């Protein structure tokens, strides 16, 4: 094979790498711009996150910084986390723009709603954690502290606790999407999942007991939505899975627009 033929065959691969690099650059620029826009409000953002705990602490107690740089670094880390949280739709749009040309029409029709639903459910899960779960969980820890112990939480520890809680609920709220994907890929059937419902419910409570703070309220606030979201995923699978059958022509020929 001649050198000219080799360079011709390498062109498609090189063009993919160039496009991938450009999309990573766009993602980096978007994250940087949002971070720079929010970093000036990092203290206010941390106040917003810490207000539920501060409201429960005794008057003589407060959040503390056990490290010299914690007062500066903790709000910055929170700002970066919020930046990623805000830019998730743009990041996924860039990833979708890179992989979508290689998908068939029926794959695009199925993937786009799933992608949008996963983003919305993740945001709902985080909002549920902040507005519904966080205060009861914090109240449990404050109420059960011994009388001779003054609760004064380190700001780094509190930030790690909150981020973990948000991520757990955000990920667990993806259960309907995961259920629908498993059924669409023919890895499981709707009937088999329905038959194993009792075991899945027990598994939901076991997972909730492991990943949530050690209080019954937080466990129930995660386990019950997990069970309901699983049932919602089954309903969606029964309705939509029959509409995701590929067209025979799509299996062999990509879309004319690809």
Buried (B, 14 or more C-beta within 10 A) or exposed (E): EEEEEEEEEEEEEEEEEEEEEEBBEBBEEBBEEBBEEBBEBBEEBBEEBBEBBBEBBEEEBBBEBEEEEBBEBBBBBBBBBBBEBBBBEBBBBBBBEBEBEEBBBBBBBBBEEBBEBBBEBBBBBBBBBBEEBBBBBBBBBBEEEEEEEEBEBBBBBBBEBBBBBBBBBBBBBBBBBBBBBBBBEEEEEBEEBEEEEEEBBEBBBEBBBEBBBEBEBBBBBBBBBBBEBBBBBBBBBEEBBEEBEEEEEBEEEEBEEE
